[in-house]
């Protein structure tokens, strides 16, 4: 993308991204790929610990493809996840779903990965560097710069502790639930009255696996005090966590080792799977950790010059591992908005329309997961009831099971860029895509989700007016 000569009063960058996790790396990469000057500031040095994650097909095969990291993800040999297994609701026996049930995830796209975030996040951050992003680690952002009602940069500390400033047309806060600047959008963080949960978790070696072909599935098991996740990160390493209601706070106080052991004893299925396992007690996985008050949503996701993505904006609950999906999907939406504004041109949607589209779509996706999870926590239902609830919430026309799989696989948004379509490849030239569009007689993602709404461009990287 050609650049004009910079004036001395121009900002140093087009985009400053705060945070190097999946959301930050994604928005930085997708804007740099369109020629933007991008600075990414990360407070830690990678690789750094983050809780192990169970990815969704839409994240791997949609966002991963747009970023160009599919070969690296495959080479990393992460555990393959074909679906999920639940001992949940009123059914006494575990039940399993497969992503392959849905036509949204055909063939090789019907799987995802269980990932160690230290390795996964490093792959995405290294990819951002290769795509032209200037990455600075050990540089915590402490505040934003404002002028005339607009955010125009950040204040940060460099690795030597010196305070510095950097200016940009857009600042993206992708620094997670611990963000120090999320309130600068002008809204407050509203915590859920329903999902007032606490998570106590650790890591084990030698735990049992589900029978093939589902040995890589996430296992979720409800018990009287809450529910457990059981994520097989490698052949030997398993992430195990108990999620309890806030009323059970006293259960996790004191000795965490004893607390987790007691909770495992209360859940026979998890106790059986860990019968021959030992807890990891050294290294980055050696600590038993607690997370609480983690379900929230910001009142505002953007203001002029500043955008919140991922956990800086909202987080629901870990039961369907939607965190990385919402983070990278919101990063894609934000990147489209930034790319559209920076490219400009006659007839291009203005900044307000672009970021209203970002927020509307992000809130829609968050809302689908939120509303379904409220119903999913009703343990008086069986699996069929959950499937029908997913169909109602997503307004799907397929079977209830397909609706459920599309929702928990990250495909309920009907977002073409998240699917590995055999007809439209995100790497094709725009001219070739126009030929495909003409041949099929229709475009992809050409239906706005709201009045005066925008739709993705054919390459998925910008917004356009419908029919333009």
ZAMARGU-4260 file (C-alpha; in steps of 0.2 Angstrom, whole numbers, plus 5000, padded with zeros to 4 digits):
<rodrens>
0) 5000/5000/5000 | 5009/5016/4994 | 5013/5029/5007 | 5014/5048/5005 | 5028/5058/5013
5) 5026/5060/5031 | 5025/5077/5039 | 5034/5081/5056 | 5017/5082/5064 | 5011/5065/5058
10) 5009/5051/5071 | 5024/5039/5072 | 5012/5025/5068 | 4996/5021/5061 | 4991/5008/5075
15) 4998/5005/5092 | 4993/4988/5099 | 4994/4985/5118 | 4996/4967/5122 | 5005/4953/5112
20) 4992/4939/5115 | 4981/4931/5102 | 4970/4946/5100 | 4984/4959/5099 | 4995/4948/5087
25) 4980/4946/5076 | 4974/4964/5074 | 4993/4970/5073 | 4996/4957/5059 | 4980/4960/5049
30) 4983/4979/5049 | 5001/4977/5045 | 4997/4966/5030 | 4987/4981/5023 | 5002/4992/5024
35) 4999/5000/5041 | 5014/5006/5052 | 5011/4995/5068 | 5019/4995/5085 | 5015/4981/5097
40) 5019/4984/5115 | 5019/4969/5127 | 5023/4970/5145 | 5031/4953/5147 | 5044/4944/5138
45) 5038/4929/5128 | 5036/4915/5130 | 5026/4918/5146 | 5013/4908/5155 | 4995/4909/5151
50) 4982/4896/5155 | 4981/4881/5143 | 4967/4884/5130 | 4955/4873/5120 | 4953/4881/5103
55) 4938/4881/5091 | 4939/4877/5073 | 4934/4894/5067 | 4950/4901/5076 | 4962/4888/5069
60) 4955/4887/5051 | 4948/4904/5049 | 4959/4917/5059 | 4974/4905/5057 | 4972/4905/5038
65) 4970/4924/5037 | 4986/4926/5047 | 4995/4913/5037 | 5000/4902/5052 | 4992/4886/5048
70) 5009/4878/5043 | 5016/4883/5060 | 5001/4877/5070 | 5002/4860/5061 | 5021/4859/5064
75) 5019/4862/5082 | 5010/4845/5084 | 4997/4852/5096 | 4984/4839/5102 | 4970/4837/5089
80) 4953/4841/5096 | 4938/4833/5087 | 4924/4840/5098 | 4920/4839/5116 | 4914/4826/5129
85) 4902/4832/5143 | 4895/4823/5159 | 4882/4837/5161 | 4864/4840/5164 | 4852/4827/5170
90) 4860/4813/5160 | 4870/4801/5171 | 4881/4796/5156 | 4894/4807/5147 | 4889/4813/5129
95) 4900/4818/5115 | 4899/4830/5100 | 4910/4831/5085 | 4913/4847/5075 | 4911/4836/5059
100) 4893/4836/5062 | 4891/4853/5055 | 4893/4857/5036 | 4902/4873/5042 | 4917/4863/5047
105) 4920/4851/5032 | 4934/4838/5030 | 4951/4844/5038 | 4942/4860/5046 | 4932/4849/5057
110) 4946/4849/5070 | 4954/4861/5082 | 4969/4861/5094 | 4972/4860/5113 | 4986/4872/5115
115) 4999/4877/5127 | 4997/4896/5126 | 5016/4899/5129 | 5019/4890/5112 | 5003/4896/5103
120) 5005/4914/5108 | 5024/4914/5103 | 5019/4907/5085 | 5007/4922/5083 | 5019/4935/5089
125) 5033/4929/5079 | 5021/4929/5064 | 5017/4947/5067 | 5035/4951/5067 | 5037/4943/5050
130) 5022/4952/5043 | 5031/4969/5047 | 5024/4973/5065 | 5037/4982/5076 | 5036/4972/5092
135) 5043/4978/5109 | 5043/4967/5124 | 5044/4971/5142 | 5036/4988/5138 | 5020/4990/5149
140) 5008/5004/5144 | 5003/5015/5158 | 4991/5027/5150 | 4984/5034/5134 | 4987/5051/5126
145) 4972/5062/5122 | 4969/5078/5112 | 4953/5086/5107 | 4942/5071/5113 | 4952/5058/5103
150) 4965/5045/5109 | 4981/5048/5099 | 4995/5037/5107 | 5001/5029/5123 | 5013/5032/5138
155) 5024/5016/5141 | 5039/5011/5151 | 5054/5004/5141 | 5064/4989/5147 | 5075/5001/5157
160) 5061/5008/5166 | 5061/5025/5157 | 5044/5033/5153 | 5041/5035/5134 | 5027/5041/5122
165) 5022/5035/5105 | 5008/5042/5094 | 4997/5034/5082 | 4980/5036/5074 | 4973/5021/5083
170) 4976/5013/5099 | 4970/4995/5101 | 4969/4988/5119 | 4972/4970/5118 | 4980/4968/5136
175) 4967/4956/5143 | 4957/4956/5159 | 4971/4965/5168 | 4971/4980/5156 | 4976/4996/5164
180) 4968/5007/5151 | 4951/4999/5147 | 4942/5012/5156 | 4948/5026/5144 | 4935/5022/5132
185) 4923/5031/5144 | 4913/5016/5150 | 4914/5005/5165 | 4917/4986/5167 | 4900/4978/5171
190) 4902/4961/5180 | 4889/4948/5177 | 4876/4944/5190 | 4874/4927/5184 | 4892/4921/5181
195) 4899/4925/5198 | 4912/4910/5197 | 4929/4905/5204 | 4941/4894/5195 | 4954/4884/5205
200) 4966/4875/5193 | 4982/4866/5191 | 4991/4854/5179 | 4994/4835/5180 | 5005/4822/5171
205) 5000/4804/5167 | 4981/4807/5167 | 4969/4796/5157 | 4963/4800/5140 | 4946/4797/5132
210) 4944/4782/5120 | 4949/4785/5102 | 4945/4794/5091 | 4941/4807/5105 | 4957/4806/5115
215) 4960/4824/5112 | 4943/4831/5117 | 4940/4842/5131 | 4931/4834/5145 | 4919/4844/5156
220) 4911/4836/5171 | 4898/4843/5182 | 4897/4839/5200 | 4887/4845/5216 | 4899/4860/5219
225) 4901/4866/5201 | 4910/4858/5186 | 4928/4852/5180 | 4937/4855/5164 | 4950/4842/5159
230) 4960/4848/5144 | 4973/4836/5137 | 4987/4848/5131 | 5000/4835/5127 | 5000/4816/5128
235) 5006/4818/5146 | 5001/4835/5152 | 4983/4839/5157 | 4975/4856/5163 | 4962/4852/5176
240) 4951/4866/5184 | 4936/4867/5195 | 4924/4881/5192 | 4913/4885/5208 | 4900/4898/5211
245) 4906/4913/5221 | 4896/4906/5236 | 4909/4893/5237 | 4924/4905/5240 | 4928/4897/5256
250) 4931/4881/5247 | 4947/4888/5239 | 4954/4898/5253 | 4969/4891/5263 | 4979/4877/5256
255) 4975/4876/5237 | 4983/4859/5235 | 4971/4852/5248 | 4956/4861/5241 | 4959/4855/5223
260) 4962/4837/5229 | 4945/4838/5239 | 4936/4844/5224 | 4943/4831/5213 | 4937/4818/5226
265) 4919/4825/5224 | 4919/4822/5205 | 4921/4803/5202 | 4924/4805/5184 | 4938/4817/5186
270) 4945/4807/5200 | 4945/4791/5189 | 4954/4800/5175 | 4967/4806/5188 | 4969/4790/5198
275) 4987/4787/5191 | 4992/4805/5188 | 5003/4816/5198 | 5002/4835/5199 | 5015/4846/5191
280) 5024/4855/5205 | 5039/4864/5196 | 5041/4876/5181 | 5027/4887/5174 | 5014/4874/5177
285) 5019/4870/5195 | 5007/4882/5203 | 4989/4880/5208 | 4980/4896/5202 | 4964/4905/5206
290) 4953/4916/5195 | 4938/4925/5201 | 4926/4938/5195 | 4931/4934/5177 | 4914/4937/5168
295) 4911/4955/5163 | 4907/4967/5149 | 4913/4984/5145 | 4899/4997/5142 | 4909/5004/5127
300) 4920/4995/5116 | 4928/5010/5107 | 4929/5029/5106 | 4938/5040/5093 | 4956/5033/5092
305) 4954/5018/5104 | 4947/5001/5102 | 4945/4986/5115 | 4947/4968/5109 | 4947/4952/5117
310) 4947/4951/5136 | 4950/4970/5138 | 4932/4972/5132 | 4923/4956/5139 | 4924/4938/5145
315) 4910/4926/5149 | 4915/4909/5155 | 4927/4895/5151 | 4915/4881/5148 | 4916/4881/5129
320) 4933/4889/5128 | 4927/4905/5119 | 4940/4916/5125 | 4953/4915/5111 | 4939/4914/5099
325) 4931/4930/5105 | 4948/4938/5106 | 4954/4934/5088 | 4937/4937/5081 | 4935/4954/5088
330) 4953/4958/5082 | 4948/4953/5065 | 4933/4965/5066 | 4944/4979/5073 | 4957/4976/5059
335) 4943/4978/5046 | 4938/4994/5053 | 4955/5001/5055 | 4960/4995/5037 | 4944/5004/5030
340) 4948/5020/5038 | 4966/5021/5034 | 4963/5016/5016 | 4950/5029/5014 | 4944/5034/4996
345) 4928/5040/4988 | 4913/5031/4995 | 4923/5022/5009 | 4913/5021/5025 | 4917/5033/5038
350) 4926/5030/5055 | 4910/5030/5065 | 4901/5017/5054 | 4916/5006/5054 | 4918/5005/5072
355) 4899/5004/5075 | 4900/4989/5064 | 4914/4982/5074 | 4905/4984/5091 | 4888/4977/5084
360) 4896/4961/5078 | 4907/4959/5093 | 4892/4961/5105 | 4882/4949/5094 | 4895/4935/5095
365) 4897/4938/5114 | 4878/4938/5116 | 4876/4922/5108 | 4888/4913/5119 | 4882/4922/5135
370) 4863/4918/5132 | 4867/4900/5128 | 4878/4898/5143 | 4865/4904/5154 | 4854/4890/5148
375) 4868/4878/5148 | 4870/4880/5167 | 4853/4873/5170 | 4857/4855/5175 | 4839/4849/5174
380) 4840/4848/5155 | 4847/4834/5144 | 4858/4836/5129 | 4844/4837/5117 | 4837/4852/5127
385) 4854/4861/5125 | 4854/4857/5107 | 4837/4865/5104 | 4842/4880/5115 | 4857/4883/5103
390) 4845/4882/5088 | 4833/4895/5096 | 4847/4907/5101 | 4856/4906/5084 | 4841/4906/5073
395) 4849/4891/5064 | 4839/4882/5051 | 4848/4865/5052 | 4846/4852/5065 | 4847/4856/5084
400) 4864/4847/5085 | 4871/4856/5070 | 4866/4873/5078 | 4874/4868/5094 | 4890/4862/5086
405) 4891/4878/5075 | 4889/4889/5091 | 4902/4880/5101 | 4914/4879/5086 | 4914/4898/5083
410) 4903/4897/5067 | 4886/4904/5072 | 4891/4921/5066 | 4889/4916/5048 | 4906/4924/5046
415) 4913/4918/5029 | 4931/4923/5034 | 4930/4910/5048 | 4927/4896/5037 | 4939/4887/5025
420) 4927/4889/5010 | 4932/4878/4995 | 4925/4892/4984 | 4933/4908/4991 | 4951/4907/4998
425) 4957/4921/5008 | 4974/4921/4999 | 4966/4924/4981 | 4969/4940/4972 | 4953/4951/4972
430) 4951/4950/4954 | 4950/4931/4955 | 4937/4933/4968 | 4927/4944/4957 | 4927/4930/4944
435) 4921/4918/4957 | 4908/4929/4963 | 4902/4932/4945 | 4902/4913/4942 | 4892/4909/4957
440) 4880/4924/4955 | 4882/4930/4973 | 4894/4937/4985 | 4899/4930/5002 | 4894/4939/5018
445) 4884/4951/5008 | 4870/4953/5021 | 4871/4966/5034 | 4867/4962/5051 | 4858/4978/5055
450) 4851/4993/5047 | 4864/5004/5038 | 4876/4990/5042 | 4892/4986/5032 | 4898/4969/5025
455) 4916/4962/5024 | 4925/4964/5008 | 4929/4949/4997 | 4946/4946/5005 | 4938/4948/5022
460) 4950/4962/5027 | 4939/4978/5025 | 4921/4984/5027 | 4911/4989/5012 | 4893/4995/5009
465) 4882/4981/5003 | 4881/4979/4984 | 4896/4991/4981
</rodrens>
